[in-house]
Amino acid sequence: MSLFRVTTKRQVLSNGVRVEKGMSVEVVTNSIQTAEAKQKIADAFKQKYGIDINKTGVLSAMSINLDIQKVS
């Protein structure tokens, strides 16, 4: 298992959900590209910021919208 820091690259306003540039969460997963990892990212944003990032489409275009760094 690895720790990843996921940070938004840009502001997104979609379906009534606002995501600001620079919002970040940390998730523990084996691979960041799996459906399970994407759900962990969404859950982390929900827990930390109270937003449903799935409504914005940010996770469907991860390379464009998110900066993902492996921490450990």
Buried (B, 14 or more C-beta within 10 A) or exposed (E): EEEBEBBBEEEBEEEEBEBEEEBBBBBEBEEBEEEEBBBBBBBBBBEEBEBEBBEBBBBEEBEEBBEBEEEE
